[in-house]
C-alpha cells in the first residue's frame, strides 16, 4: 500500500498534529503524554529503513501523526533504505541516545546478525528495542495456474520435476529468502530462487505467472488474492490465519519453517531505560485507539504493543531462530 492511500481520518490529523506543535509556543493545552519524566522537546526523527511509499510507510506514518499530537512535537518519518535495512538501522544506532531518534525494525533486524559478518553496529549493544507494534503476516502464494494448491503438493511437484519451479522473494537476505532456502534443504527439492527488490518488482513477474511462486507480505498480496489473481499455499505464522483458517501453516507441512514477522520500534542502544519505557507507553496509548487499531488491522497486522523488555525477548528469540535457519539452509547474500 502506498502512503497516499492512508485513510482520510489520518489526512485530517496532519493538520491537527501541526496545530499541536504550534500550541506549545502559544501555551494552549496539549494532549498529555505518559507521565514518565520524558517528553520530546524538539522534533522526533522516525527512521524507516525501507523505501518511501511502501507498506511500511502506510503503517508508520499515521502512527507518527498521532504521536505528534500526543507529544506536541513533529514526528518526521525519514526514509533511509539500503543494505537490507542496515543503512537505516545504523542511522538509529549512531544517533544521540536522548529519545529524539527512533526507528522501524522489521525481521531483517533479527536476520542480519547471522547473515552478515560486516554489520556496522552490534544488534544487542547499539540498538535498544522499544516496542513491538505488531506481527506482520507473510504468505507463500502461487499463480492460479500453478498445479499445486498447498505446500505438500508443491514439494511433490518439485520432486517429480527438479528445477522446474522458480520462486520469488522480496530480496536476498529477507525472511522469505531464508525460509525458501530452508524449505529447499529440508524437503530435498531443487527449486530456483529469483530475488526481487521489493514487492512491486516481484508482482510484475508473479502476477503474470512468469515466476509462479513467491513469499510475500499478506498486506500487499491480499487484493490480488481476493481478485483471484493469486492463491495461498501456506502461511508463515506459527498459528493459522483468522482470515483464512482453512489454509495450513508452513509448520503443519514441515515443522520448524514458520516464523514471526517482527514489526517494531528501536532506539539508540544507550537510550536510558526510563526513556524507552516512556516512549513504549506512548506507543501503547496510540495503538489502543480504535482508529489506529482499525487502520493496522486493515494492513493485516496483529497488534502487540509490548514493553521494551518483552520486545527485547522477541528480538533475541528471533535472532536465535534465524541463526539456526541460516546455518542449516546455507543461505548467503551473494
Secondary structure, 3 states (H helix, E strand, C coil): CCHHHCCHHHHHHHHHHHHHHHHHHHCCCCCCCCCCCCCCCCCEEEEECCCCCCHHHHHHHHHHHHHHHHHCCCEEEEECCCCCCHHHHHHHHCCCCCCCEEEEEECHHHHHHHHCCCCCCCCCCCEEEEEEEEEECEEEEECCCCCCCCHHHHHHHHHHCCCCCEEEECCCCCHHHHHHHHHHHHHCCCCEEEECCCHHHHHHHHCCCCCCEEEEEHHHHHHHHHCCCCEEEEECCCCCCCCCCCCCEHHHHCCCCCCCEEEEEEEECCCCHHHHHHHHHHHHHHHCCHHHHHHHHHCCEEECCCCHHHHHHHHHHHHHHHHHHHHHHCCCCC
